[in-house]
Amino acid sequence: MATFSKVQLSGGTTGKNIKVAATATPGTLVHTASTTPIDEIWLWAVNTDTADRTLTIEFGGVASPDDTIILTIPFKTGLVLVIPGLTLTNSLVVRAFASVTNVVDVNGFVNRIT
């Protein structure tokens, strides 16, 4: 039987938003997956700017288009779901970069499945 443990994103501190500072690859570190269990990753983004901004998630690598998820994050809309429970393992990394530095924040959690 599988066991689920809810854990914080490893790229953040104390569960607070992670400010996306990078504007190109490699992006700002969001999470490094566990070595052996499976990490089910849930991420939301918020745009604090006054215009829509592009967010690129590098999910497990940096190869485009295989590892990248590109979204437009509207301004003044609150949290936008960007990763809906996709899974990673083997210490693969999730990173993010945006079209403008320090205006998009990401937050979320991981369900660690053993």
C-alpha positions as CSV (number, residue, x, y, z in Angstrom):
1,M,0.0,0.0,0.0
2,A,1.3,3.5,-0.9
3,T,2.0,6.1,1.7
4,F,1.7,9.8,1.0
5,S,3.6,12.5,2.9
6,K,3.0,16.2,2.2
7,V,6.3,18.1,2.0
8,Q,7.3,21.6,1.1
9,L,9.1,22.5,-2.1
10,S,12.8,22.1,-1.6
11,G,13.6,25.4,-3.4
12,G,11.7,27.5,-0.9
13,T,12.0,28.3,2.7
14,T,9.2,27.7,5.3
15,G,6.5,27.3,2.6
16,K,6.7,30.9,1.4
17,N,6.4,31.9,-2.2
18,I,9.5,31.4,-4.4
19,K,10.3,34.5,-6.4
20,V,11.2,33.7,-10.0
21,A,14.4,35.8,-10.5
22,A,15.7,34.0,-13.6
23,T,14.7,35.2,-17.1
24,A,16.4,32.4,-19.0
25,T,17.6,28.8,-18.5
26,P,18.6,27.5,-16.1
27,G,15.7,28.9,-14.1
28,T,15.2,29.6,-10.4
29,L,15.2,26.4,-8.4
30,V,11.7,25.3,-7.3
31,H,12.1,21.7,-6.3
32,T,14.5,18.8,-6.5
33,A,12.7,15.4,-6.5
34,S,13.5,12.7,-4.1
35,T,16.0,9.9,-5.1
36,T,13.7,6.9,-4.7
37,P,10.1,7.7,-3.8
38,I,7.9,9.4,-6.3
39,D,7.2,13.2,-5.9
40,E,3.8,14.3,-7.0
41,I,4.3,18.1,-7.6
42,W,1.6,20.7,-7.4
43,L,2.5,24.3,-8.3
44,W,0.7,27.6,-8.6
45,A,1.9,30.9,-9.9
46,V,0.9,34.5,-9.2
47,N,1.9,37.5,-11.3
48,T,2.4,40.6,-9.2
49,D,3.1,42.9,-12.2
50,T,0.7,45.2,-14.1
51,A,0.9,43.2,-17.3
52,D,0.6,39.5,-18.3
53,R,3.9,37.6,-18.0
54,T,5.2,34.4,-19.6
55,L,6.4,31.7,-17.2
56,T,8.5,28.7,-18.3
57,I,8.7,25.7,-16.1
58,E,11.7,23.4,-16.7
59,F,10.2,20.1,-15.5
60,G,13.0,17.5,-15.0
61,G,15.4,19.1,-17.5
62,V,16.0,22.0,-19.7
63,A,15.5,20.6,-23.2
64,S,12.9,22.5,-25.2
65,P,10.2,21.4,-26.0
66,D,10.6,18.0,-24.1
67,D,11.1,19.4,-20.6
68,T,9.5,22.9,-20.8
69,I,6.0,24.0,-20.0
70,I,5.3,27.6,-21.1
71,L,2.3,29.5,-19.8
72,T,1.0,33.1,-19.7
73,I,0.3,34.2,-16.2
74,P,-2.3,37.0,-16.2
75,F,-1.9,39.9,-13.8
76,K,-4.3,40.5,-10.9
77,T,-5.9,37.0,-11.1
78,G,-4.5,35.4,-8.0
79,L,-3.1,31.9,-8.0
80,V,-2.9,30.0,-11.3
81,L,-2.4,26.3,-11.4
82,V,0.7,25.5,-13.4
83,I,1.7,21.9,-12.4
84,P,-1.3,19.7,-11.6
85,G,0.3,16.8,-9.7
86,L,2.8,15.7,-12.3
87,T,5.4,13.2,-10.9
88,L,9.2,13.2,-10.8
89,T,11.8,11.0,-9.1
90,N,15.6,10.2,-9.4
91,S,16.6,13.7,-8.1
92,L,15.3,15.4,-11.2
93,V,14.9,19.2,-10.8
94,V,12.0,21.7,-11.4
95,R,13.1,25.2,-12.3
96,A,11.2,28.3,-13.5
97,F,12.0,31.4,-15.4
98,A,9.8,34.4,-16.4
99,S,9.8,37.1,-19.1
100,V,10.5,39.7,-16.4
101,T,12.6,39.2,-13.2
102,N,11.0,39.1,-9.7
103,V,7.3,39.7,-10.7
104,V,6.1,36.0,-10.8
105,D,6.1,33.9,-7.6
106,V,5.4,30.2,-7.4
107,N,4.3,28.1,-4.5
108,G,2.9,24.6,-3.9
109,F,3.6,21.4,-2.3
110,V,4.8,17.8,-3.0
111,N,3.0,14.6,-2.1
112,R,5.9,12.2,-1.6
113,I,4.7,8.7,-2.4
114,T,6.5,5.6,-1.0
